[in-house]
Structures are given as structure tokens and as C-alpha cells.
Amino acid sequence: MFAHRVTPILNVSDIQASFAWFEKLGWRKGWDWGEPPNFGGVCSGACEIFLCENAQGGRGHGGAVRTFGPGGDETSDKGAWMSVWVDDVDAVHARCVAEGLEVTWPPTDMPWNVREMHVRHPDGHVFRISQGLELEEEERDE
């Protein structure tokens, strides 16, 4: 198999509220389908996520305040986890805070050479917003 693209499908409880949530994150509504709409897509650059109201997958907020680190729970949410790679995690974090989105892990330089944060959709889907870190000068020279 040679895959050309992967498009995740998220089960959401309210497609219109999910369109609005993704707009706060910086994505845009791409399209919707149905009368009233119960399926649609959100886009950012060349990336797309499908949203399906009350079907196609699981969802559910697990109740943990943090999704990572000490006191965090990586298993309680019943929605999907996705990594989204960006150029500036701190800019995304600032936008999430300004828009009142639930940040469950602040921007942190991780030991695997990635700076990442987590933001949780109201239906329990967790987005790991990440950017690769530049290697230190002495590591590049080795």
C-alpha cells in the first residue's frame, strides 16, 4: 500500500460547536454535509480533519486536569489523540489561552527533542501541538 493522505475522523457531540472550537484554535471550516449538517471538515494548510456528529469513533472527557507529566492521566480521555506539527508552539499556546481553550500541558521542551503542548477538545480529543527543537551546536558537531 502507498498512502497518499490520512484524514482522521472525530466523533463530536455538536458539529457546529466543534467548528467554532477549531476556529478558536486557528483552523477554518472547510465544508459540511447533511440537513441539518452532521458531517464536515476543518482545514489548516494542507491538513484536514473530518467531524462526525454522534458517530464514527469514540469520545469522552476523562476528567483529568493534565494529560501528561506528574499527576497527569494519558488514558482517561476516550477521544482520539493526534500530533499536530507547527512552527511555533508558544504562539499556538498564546492563542489557546486567549481563546479560553483547555490547555492540559503547557509548552515544554521534551527529552525527545520536541517542544510540545496539549489542548483538549470538549469531547475529549487531545491535540499534541509540537515543534522540533534545533540541536545544540555541540550536538551537531559530534
C-alpha positions in Angstrom: 0.0 0.0 0.0 1.1 3.5 -0.8 -1.0 6.0 1.2 -1.4 9.5 -0.3 -3.1 11.1 2.7 -4.6 10.3 6.1 -7.7 12.1 7.3 -8.8 11.4 10.9 -12.5 11.4 11.7 -13.5 12.7 15.1 -16.8 11.8 16.8 -18.2 15.1 18.1 -21.3 15.8 20.2 -22.1 19.1 18.4 -20.7 19.7 14.9 -21.4 23.5 15.0 -19.8 23.9 18.4 -16.8 21.9 17.1 -16.5 24.2 14.0 -16.4 27.1 16.4 -13.8 25.4 18.7 -11.5 24.7 15.8 -11.8 28.3 14.6 -10.5 29.4 18.0 -7.6 27.0 17.5 -6.8 28.7 14.2 -8.4 26.2 11.8 -11.2 27.0 9.4 -14.4 25.2 8.5 -13.9 23.5 5.1 -17.3 22.1 4.4 -20.4 20.5 5.9 -22.9 17.9 4.7 -26.4 16.9 5.7 -29.6 18.7 6.5 -29.0 19.8 9.2 -25.3 19.2 8.9 -23.9 16.2 10.8 -20.6 15.7 8.9 -18.0 18.1 7.9 -14.3 19.0 7.8 -12.0 21.6 9.2 -8.7 22.6 7.5 -5.4 24.2 8.3 -2.9 24.5 5.4 -2.9 21.1 3.6 -4.3 19.3 6.7 -7.9 18.3 7.2 -9.9 16.6 10.0 -13.4 15.2 9.4 -16.0 15.8 12.1 -18.9 13.4 12.5 -21.7 14.2 14.9 -22.5 11.3 17.3 -20.9 8.6 15.2 -17.6 7.1 13.8 -15.4 6.6 16.8 -15.3 7.3 20.5 -15.3 10.5 22.5 -15.4 11.5 26.1 -13.6 13.8 28.5 -11.9 11.7 31.2 -11.9 14.4 33.8 -8.1 14.7 34.4 -6.8 18.2 34.6 -3.5 17.3 33.0 -2.9 14.8 30.1 0.8 14.4 30.8 3.5 14.5 33.4 3.2 14.3 37.2 -0.4 14.0 38.2 -1.5 13.7 34.5 -3.6 10.9 33.0 -2.9 9.8 29.4 -5.6 7.2 29.4 -8.8 8.7 30.8 -10.0 10.6 27.8 -11.9 8.4 25.4 -11.4 10.5 22.3 -8.5 10.4 19.8 -5.0 11.8 20.4 -3.3 13.5 17.4 0.1 15.2 16.9 -0.1 18.4 15.0 3.3 19.8 13.9 3.7 23.6 13.8 6.4 26.2 13.5 5.8 28.0 16.9 4.2 26.1 19.8 4.4 29.2 22.0 2.3 31.2 19.5 -0.3 28.5 19.4 -0.3 28.3 23.2 -0.9 32.1 23.5 -3.8 31.8 21.0 -5.3 28.9 23.0 -5.1 30.8 26.3 -6.5 34.0 24.7 -9.4 32.0 23.2 -10.1 30.2 26.5 -9.3 26.7 25.2 -8.4 23.9 27.7 -4.6 23.6 27.7 -3.8 20.4 29.5 0.0 20.5 29.2 1.9 23.8 28.8 4.7 24.3 26.2 7.5 22.1 27.4 10.9 21.1 25.9 10.7 17.3 26.0 13.7 15.0 26.2 12.9 13.6 22.7 13.9 17.0 21.2 10.4 18.3 20.7 8.7 21.3 22.3 5.0 20.4 22.8 1.8 21.4 24.5 -1.6 19.7 24.7 -5.0 21.2 24.1 -8.2 19.2 24.7 -11.4 19.5 22.6 -14.6 19.4 24.7 -15.4 15.9 23.5 -12.1 14.6 24.9 -9.9 14.6 21.8 -6.4 15.7 22.7 -4.1 17.5 20.3 -0.3 17.3 20.9 0.9 20.6 19.3 4.6 20.1 18.6 7.6 21.6 17.0 11.0 20.0 16.6 13.9 21.6 18.6 17.1 22.6 16.9 20.1 20.5 18.1 22.5 22.4 20.3 25.7 23.4 18.4 27.9 20.9 20.2 25.5 18.1 19.4 25.6 19.0 15.6 29.4 19.0 15.7 29.7 15.4 17.1 
